[in-house]
Amino acid sequence: MATISFKDGSEYALKLSRLGSGSDVVAKKAIYKGAKVVADKIRANLEAVVSADATGELAASLGVTPMKQDSDGNWNVKIGFDGYDKSGVPNQLKARVLESGSSKQPKRPFVRPAVNSTKAKALDEMKKTIDEETQKIMGGN
């Protein structure tokens, strides 16, 4: 947890003002850091469940969307698959079939286990980023 000391009230007010104006920047950095932890684990799990003959196109299509603010003022990103393979099959569909299975293919979950196993690590990374950025804004004294 960040520790901050102040010499007088005006210095404190100035630092709080800086922190308030930089809160969106701090939140965005923290969210992207947490999303990276989850996306990296999804990619690793995906590479473990696909065959050795896989082209790598599905793993390459995994990404994090640009950040958007919802109607409640919360910042969000999504992790998912984009585009189509060389045969015109949507990568989202291919990932869904791997995750949930089909009538012709057993399920090979890789997203849900990644999300479940990285939740605490992603939250820790976000907290660490918030603490570091707050220290930078507040002066770290």
C-alpha positions as CSV (number, residue, x, y, z in Angstrom):
1,M,0.0,0.0,0.0
2,A,1.3,3.5,-0.8
3,T,2.4,5.7,2.0
4,I,2.4,9.4,1.6
5,S,3.5,12.2,3.9
6,F,2.7,15.9,3.7
7,K,4.1,19.0,5.4
8,D,1.0,21.3,5.2
9,G,-2.6,21.4,4.0
10,S,-2.0,23.3,0.8
11,E,0.5,20.7,-0.4
12,Y,-2.0,17.9,0.4
13,A,-4.7,19.7,-1.5
14,L,-2.5,20.1,-4.5
15,K,-1.5,16.5,-4.5
16,L,-5.1,15.3,-4.1
17,S,-6.0,17.6,-7.1
18,R,-3.3,16.0,-9.2
19,L,-4.5,12.5,-8.2
20,G,-8.1,13.3,-9.1
21,S,-7.2,14.6,-12.5
22,G,-5.0,11.6,-13.2
23,S,-7.4,8.9,-11.9
24,D,-8.6,7.9,-15.4
25,V,-5.1,7.4,-16.6
26,V,-4.2,5.3,-13.6
27,A,-7.4,3.2,-14.0
28,K,-6.7,2.6,-17.7
29,K,-3.1,1.5,-17.1
30,A,-4.2,-0.9,-14.3
31,I,-7.0,-2.4,-16.4
32,Y,-4.6,-3.1,-19.3
33,K,-2.0,-4.7,-17.0
34,G,-4.7,-7.0,-15.6
35,A,-6.0,-7.8,-19.0
36,K,-2.5,-8.7,-20.2
37,V,-2.1,-11.2,-17.4
38,V,-5.3,-13.0,-18.4
39,A,-4.7,-12.8,-22.2
40,D,-1.2,-14.3,-21.7
41,K,-2.6,-17.2,-19.8
42,I,-5.4,-17.8,-22.4
43,R,-2.8,-17.8,-25.1
44,A,-0.6,-20.3,-23.2
45,N,-3.7,-22.6,-22.5
46,L,-4.7,-22.4,-26.2
47,E,-1.3,-23.5,-27.4
48,A,-1.5,-26.4,-25.0
49,V,-4.9,-27.7,-26.4
50,V,-4.4,-27.3,-30.1
51,S,-2.7,-29.9,-32.2
52,A,0.9,-29.8,-33.3
53,D,-0.3,-29.2,-36.8
54,A,-2.0,-25.9,-35.9
55,T,-1.0,-22.9,-37.9
56,G,-1.0,-20.4,-35.0
57,E,-3.5,-18.2,-36.7
58,L,-6.0,-18.6,-33.8
59,A,-3.5,-17.7,-31.2
60,A,-2.4,-14.7,-33.3
61,S,-5.9,-13.4,-33.5
62,L,-6.2,-13.2,-29.7
63,G,-6.1,-9.7,-28.4
64,V,-7.4,-7.0,-26.1
65,T,-9.9,-4.4,-27.4
66,P,-9.4,-0.7,-27.0
67,M,-10.7,0.6,-23.8
68,K,-14.3,2.0,-23.7
69,Q,-16.3,3.6,-21.0
70,D,-19.8,2.2,-20.3
71,S,-22.9,4.2,-19.4
72,D,-22.1,3.9,-15.7
73,G,-18.7,5.5,-16.1
74,N,-16.7,2.3,-15.8
75,W,-13.7,1.6,-18.0
76,N,-13.7,-1.8,-19.7
77,V,-11.7,-3.9,-22.2
78,K,-12.5,-7.3,-23.7
79,I,-10.2,-10.1,-24.5
80,G,-11.2,-12.2,-27.5
81,F,-10.5,-13.4,-31.0
82,D,-10.8,-11.3,-34.1
83,G,-10.8,-12.0,-37.8
84,Y,-11.1,-15.1,-40.0
85,D,-8.9,-18.0,-40.9
86,K,-7.6,-18.6,-44.5
87,S,-10.8,-20.6,-45.2
88,G,-13.1,-17.8,-44.1
89,V,-14.1,-19.4,-40.7
90,P,-14.5,-16.8,-37.9
91,N,-11.8,-17.2,-35.3
92,Q,-14.4,-16.5,-32.6
93,L,-16.3,-19.6,-33.8
94,K,-13.2,-21.8,-33.8
95,A,-12.3,-20.7,-30.3
96,R,-15.9,-21.3,-29.1
97,V,-15.8,-24.9,-30.6
98,L,-12.6,-25.6,-28.8
99,E,-13.9,-24.2,-25.5
100,S,-17.3,-25.8,-25.6
101,G,-17.1,-28.6,-28.0
102,S,-19.5,-29.6,-30.7
103,S,-21.3,-32.7,-31.9
104,K,-18.2,-33.8,-33.7
105,Q,-15.5,-32.6,-31.3
106,P,-15.1,-32.9,-27.5
107,K,-14.6,-29.7,-25.6
108,R,-11.1,-28.6,-24.7
109,P,-11.6,-25.6,-22.4
110,F,-8.8,-23.1,-22.4
111,V,-10.5,-19.7,-21.7
112,R,-12.4,-20.5,-18.5
113,P,-9.5,-22.2,-16.8
114,A,-7.3,-19.3,-17.7
115,V,-9.7,-16.7,-16.3
116,N,-10.3,-18.7,-13.1
117,S,-6.6,-19.3,-12.5
118,T,-5.4,-15.7,-13.1
119,K,-8.1,-13.7,-11.4
120,A,-6.1,-13.2,-8.2
121,K,-2.9,-12.5,-10.1
122,A,-4.6,-10.0,-12.4
123,L,-6.1,-8.2,-9.4
124,D,-2.7,-8.1,-7.7
125,E,-1.1,-6.7,-10.8
126,M,-3.8,-4.0,-11.1
127,K,-3.4,-3.1,-7.4
128,K,0.4,-2.8,-7.8
129,T,0.0,-0.6,-10.9
130,I,-2.5,1.7,-9.1
131,D,-0.1,2.0,-6.1
132,E,2.9,2.7,-8.3
133,E,1.0,5.3,-10.4
134,T,-0.5,6.9,-7.3
135,Q,3.0,7.3,-5.8
136,K,4.2,8.9,-9.0
137,I,1.3,11.4,-9.0
138,M,1.4,12.2,-5.3
139,G,5.2,12.7,-5.3
140,G,6.2,9.6,-3.4
141,N,7.7,11.5,-0.4
